[in-house]
Amino acid sequence: MLPETLHRQATEAARRGGQSMGEFVRRAVEHAITAPPDGTAMRRRRVAIRKLLAFADDAPRGPRDLATNHDKYIYGERTKKR
């Protein structure tokens, strides 16, 4: 249920657009769901990415085989018993 003022505004907008109220609401909901983020959200995202990349540049370098042998570096060398 929409508040009275919002319902009246939506009804008028639907009428101006030559749409039923149902079609107007469906399109409005679809737009709200699929629209790209506003400029503020995009700016925040870009700032966060820049900060993460700057942090990564300053991070110490690990061994070249860290991704492959991460268990060795986390748990240490282990000999397999058979």
Backbone hydrogen bonds, N-H to C=O, Kabsch-Sander energy under -0.5 kcal/mol:
donor,donor_aa,acceptor,acceptor_aa,energy
7,H,3,P,-2.8
8,R,4,E,-2.4
9,Q,5,T,-2.3
10,A,6,L,-2.6
11,T,7,H,-2.5
12,E,8,R,-2.3
13,A,9,Q,-2.4
14,A,10,A,-2.5
15,R,11,T,-2.3
16,R,12,E,-2.6
17,G,13,A,-1.8
18,G,15,R,-1.3
19,Q,14,A,-3.0
24,F,20,S,-2.4
25,V,21,M,-2.5
26,R,22,G,-2.6
27,R,23,E,-2.5
28,A,24,F,-2.3
29,V,25,V,-2.7
30,E,26,R,-2.6
31,H,27,R,-2.5
32,A,28,A,-2.3
33,I,29,V,-1.9
34,T,30,E,-2.6
35,A,31,H,-2.2
42,M,38,D,-2.0
43,R,39,G,-2.6
44,R,40,T,-2.4
45,R,41,A,-2.4
46,R,42,M,-2.5
47,V,43,R,-2.4
48,A,44,R,-2.5
49,I,45,R,-2.3
50,R,46,R,-2.5
51,K,47,V,-2.3
52,L,48,A,-2.4
53,L,49,I,-2.6
54,A,50,R,-2.3
55,F,51,K,-2.4
56,A,52,L,-2.5
57,D,53,L,-1.9
58,D,54,A,-1.3
59,A,55,F,-1.0
66,L,63,P,-1.5
69,N,65,D,-3.1
70,H,67,A,-0.5
72,K,69,N,-0.6
73,Y,69,N,-1.4
74,I,70,H,-2.2
75,Y,71,D,-3.2
76,G,71,D,-0.6
76,G,72,K,-1.2
